[in-house]
């Protein structure tokens, strides 16, 4: 009986010792976790909380904490990219506004300090002033259009639209400009009507941006084209030119907000870098996408894709 009692006491003491050791380890792990988390938050680092523990619940908690830290780093990285993108966009827009505004001020000063100008000269200056003022308004409108699209303030209700007619209308609207640049145009639009799930206003803007882009950067190739293709699920609108094109290392970035490819474009053609970003956003709103392939001085193709409706 005494032997049994002694054995029981020994087991009890061992259990108490084990419990004490477990509690001490758990307390130590929690203290380490608290200290490590505090340091990560203070230093805004990308470290993880590592703790060796036999406690399943604590291990699960640490895994969840590390998942939250990963998410925090992703959010911070996204925020940093957006801030940098916004700074660059504001810088580009400010630069684009500065040039025409400087010219406008010059025209105004000429009108003010030269009252003896002939009426014909005065009228020429007024026309130039009007042109430059419209240029400033276009830049401002483009900037705010992108802001409204990204904020979801611009609504584009989707419905069944005839893509053949929209393509014909848009390429015809550029006919005079294409002719003035002595460019050859190739149009491939099938006779059977193709319908997509989209918004006519948004598609007009997409085609207008892409055709303007092709005329601006592809004029030296003297060829421009619009081809309408389709398969069972999608409709593809190819807008192409044979100009200087876009080098491969730029292709993945041309749709980024404010990316203007400074080292690959003549400064005369640089803009605020918003047109292709707006194009991409509009297509995404309609459930579509855009793809670019380019072989400089051979063929550069922007392909806008929309979901096809077959009923």
N, C-alpha and C positions, 0 to 999 in steps of 0.2 A: 504493500500500500504506500509505504514511504517512497519506495523506488518510483512508483507511478506518479506520485505527487511531484517528485523532483524532476522527472522527465517532462511533466506538464509545465512546470515553472520554466524549465529551460526552453521549451518550445515557445512559451509566451514571451519570454525575454528576447528570443531570436526574432519573433514576429514584430515585437515593438521596435527592436533595432532595425529591422528591415523597413518598417514603416517610417521610422525616423530618417533613415538614409534616403528613401524614396521622396519623402517630403522635402529633405534638404536639396536633393537633385532637382526636384521640380521647382523649388523656390529659386535655385541658382539659374535654371534655364529661363524662368520667367524674368528674373532680374537682368540676365544677359539680353533677352529679347527686347526688353524695355529700353535698355541702354543702347542697343544696336539701332532700334527703330528711331530713337531720339537723334542719334548721330546722322542717320540717313536723311531724316527730315531737315535737320539743321544744315547739313552740307549739300542737300539736294542731289545726292549721288545716286548711281544706278546699282548699288550693291544689293545683295540679298541677305536675309536673315538665316544663318545656318546654326542649328543647335542639335547636338546628338542627345536624343532622349528616347526612352523606352515607352513613353506615354503616347498611346495612339491618338488621344484627343489633342494633346499638345502638338504632335506631328501634323495632324490635320489643320490645326489652327495656323501653324507656321507655313504650311503649303498655301493656305488661303491668303495669308499676309503677303507672301511672295507674289502671288497672282495679282493682288492689288497693287503692289509696287511695280510690277511689269506694266499694268494698265496705266499707272501714274506716269511712268516714263514715256509711254506711247502718247498720252495726252499732252505732256510737256513738249515732246518732239513735234507733234502736230501744231501746237500753239506757236512754237518757235518758228516753224516753217511759214505759218500764216502771217505772223508778225513781219518776217523778212519779206514775204511776198507783198504784203500791204505797203511796207516801206518802199520797196522797189516800184510798185505800181504808182504810188504817190509821186515818187521821184520822176518816173517816166512821164506821167501826166503833166507834172509841173514843167518838165523840160519841153514837152510838146506844146504846152500853152504859152510858154515864154517866147518862143520864136514868132508865132503869128501875132501875139500881142505887141511885141516889139515893132513888128512891121506896121501894125495898125497905128501905133503911136507915131511912127515916122510919117505915115500918110496924113494923119491929123495935123501934125506940126507943119507939114508942107502946105496944107490948106490954110493954116492960120497965118503963117509968116510970108506967104506969097499970094497976097490978094490980087496981084496983077496977072495971075495965071489966065490963060485963054480958057474960054468956056469948054472947049473940047478937051483940053488938058485936065481941067477940073472934073469933068465927067469921067474921064479915064481913071483918075484917082479915086473917085467915089465908087466906081465899079470894082476896083481892086480892094478897096476898103470893105465893100460888101462881101466879096469873095473870102477875104481873110476872116471876117467876123463869122461867116457861116462855118469856116474851118474850126474856129474855136468852139462854136456851139456843137458841132459834130463830136469833137473830142469829149466835151462835157457830157453830152447825151450818152455816148458809149460807156463812159465811166459809170454813170448812174444806172444805165441799163443792166450792166453786169452786177452792180450792187443789189438791184431789185430782184434779179434772177436768183442770185445766191441766197438772198434773204427769204425767197419764196413769196415776195410781194407782187410779182408779175405772174398773172394767171394765164395759162395756155390750155383751154379746154380741148380735149382730144376727141376726134370723130373720124369717120371714113372720108379720106381725101383722094382725089384723082392726081396721082403723081405725074402722069404724062402731061397734063395741062399745065401744072405748076412748073415743070421743067421747060416746056415750050415758052411759057410767058416770061420766065426769067432770062433765058438765053436771048430771046428777042429784045428784051429791055437793054441788053448790052451791044446790040447789033451796030449802032452808030459808033460806039467807042471802039469796037473791034475793027471796024472799017477804017476809022481814023488812024489806028495804029498799024494799018496794012498787015493785019494778021489773018491767017487762014483758019477757019473754024470748021470743026467736024462734029456733027450732031447725030447721035444714034439713039433714037427713041422708038421702041416697038409700036406697031399699029394697034395691038390689043391694049386696052386700058388697064393700068395697074393701080390698085388701091392699097393705101397704107393706113395704119392707125396713127394719126398725127394731128397737127394744127397747121393750117395753111399759112398763117402769119409767121409762125416759127420756121416753117420750111422755106418760105420766101427769104427770110433773113439768113438762114443757113446757106442757101444757094447764092444769094447776093454777096455774102462774105467770101465764099469760096471762089466765085467768078471774079470778084474784085481782086482777090489775092493772086489768082492766076494771071490776070491782066497786068498787075503791078510788077510781079516778080518773074513772069514768064514772057514778057513782051519781046525780049531779045531772041527768043526761040521762034517767034513768028507763027506759032501754031498753038491753038487752044481747042479744047473739046469738051463735050458733055455726052456721057453715055449712060443709058438707063438699062440696068440688068435686073434679073430676078431669079429666084428659085422657089421652091414650095413654101418657104417660111419667110423669106426676106426680100426686100427691094434694095438695090444698090445704085446709088447715084455717083458716078465717077466724073470728077472735074479735073482735067489734066492740062498740062502745058509742057513745052519742050525748052523751057528757059534754064537759068543757072541752077535751079533745083536747091536741094537742102542736103548738106553732108550727113552721113549716117550718124555721127555723134550728136547731131541736133535733133534727130527725128523723135526720140522719146520725150523731148521737152517742149516741142513747139506748141503744145496745147496748154502749157502751164501759164498761169496768169502772169502777165508782164514780160514773158520771155521773148526777146526781140532778135536773138541771134546776131548781136552786135558785130561779131567778127566775121560773119558770113554774108552780111548784107551791106550794100552801099548806103551811106548815111542818108542819102536823099530819100531812101525808101523806108527808113525806120519809122515805127509808130509806137503807140503806147502798149502794144502787145496784147490787146484785149479781144481783137476780132475772132481769132481762132478759139480762144477760151470761151467766148460767148457761144460760138458755133457748137463746141463740144457740150456745153451745159444744156443748150436747147435740145440737142439730139438725145441727151440722157433723160431730159424731162419727158420726151416722147417715147422712151423705152428703146431708143436707138443707140448708135455708136458711130465713131469716125476712125478711119485708119489712113495712114500716110505711107506711101512708098515713093522713093525718089532716086533716080540715077541722074546726077547733074548733067545738063545739056543734052539729055536723051529723053527722059520723061519723068514728070513728077505728077503723082495721082493722089488726090484726096478722095476717099470713098466714104460717103455718108450712107449709113444703113438704117432702114426702118422696118418694122414688122409688117408683113404683107397680109392683106385681107383678101380672101378668095371667095367670099360668099356675097 
